[in-house]
Amino acid sequence: MEFEDFKRYVEENCNAKSIFSNKLTTYFNEQVASSDNNVYLSPSQIKSEVKKGWNDALKNLYAKVGSKVKVKKTDSYTITVEKWIAEMGELEILDEFTESLDNMEFE
């Protein structure tokens, strides 16, 4: 399964992106507003950092799932995608990922 298809599947089948985006945006806004920190980010920079963080989180998840999926070189792309989705279901990846993001705290 190619990364972009994986990303689309995750975003369409769980609410992890909204949880992650809300938490990281809140964290950056608090850092900008804090008198203790010298963090200066514009709203567009915050949005960019959140997008980058989401892609990094998905790349890590993609690598984790990819290491568990057994595909053959002779498998068609459709079969490969089906194997990825089956493995994600078996491992409860989407639920686990969403739960871990829900419990995530930034410091």
URFEN-V923267 format. One record per backbone hydrogen bond with DSSP energy under -0.5 kcal/mol. CO is the residue of the C=O (numbers start at 1). NH is the residue of the N-H. E is the energy in kcal/mol with one decimal. If there is no record, write none. Layout:
# URFEN-V923267
CO	NH	E
CO	NH	E
This chain:
# URFEN-V923267
2	6	-2.3
3	7	-3.1
4	8	-2.2
5	9	-2.4
6	10	-2.6
7	11	-2.6
8	12	-2.0
9	13	-1.4
10	14	-0.9
15	19	-1.8
16	20	-2.9
17	21	-3.0
18	22	-2.4
19	23	-2.3
20	24	-2.8
21	25	-2.5
22	26	-2.3
23	27	-2.3
24	28	-2.6
25	29	-2.6
26	30	-2.4
27	31	-2.2
28	32	-2.5
29	33	-2.2
30	34	-1.5
31	39	-0.5
38	40	-0.6
39	41	-0.6
42	46	-2.5
43	47	-2.3
44	48	-2.0
45	49	-2.5
46	50	-2.5
47	51	-2.2
48	52	-2.4
49	53	-2.6
50	54	-2.5
51	55	-2.3
52	56	-2.2
53	57	-2.4
54	58	-2.4
55	59	-2.3
56	60	-2.0
57	61	-2.0
58	62	-3.0
59	63	-2.2
60	64	-2.0
61	65	-2.7
62	66	-2.9
63	67	-1.6
65	68	-1.6
65	69	-1.4
69	71	-0.8
72	75	-1.5
76	80	-2.5
77	81	-2.7
78	82	-2.2
79	83	-2.3
80	84	-2.3
81	85	-2.7
82	86	-2.5
83	87	-2.5
84	88	-2.6
85	89	-2.2
86	90	-2.6
87	91	-2.5
88	92	-0.6
88	93	-2.3
89	92	-0.6
92	96	-2.6
93	97	-3.1
94	98	-2.5
95	99	-2.6
96	100	-2.5
97	101	-2.1
98	102	-2.3
99	103	-1.8
100	104	-0.5
101	104	-0.6
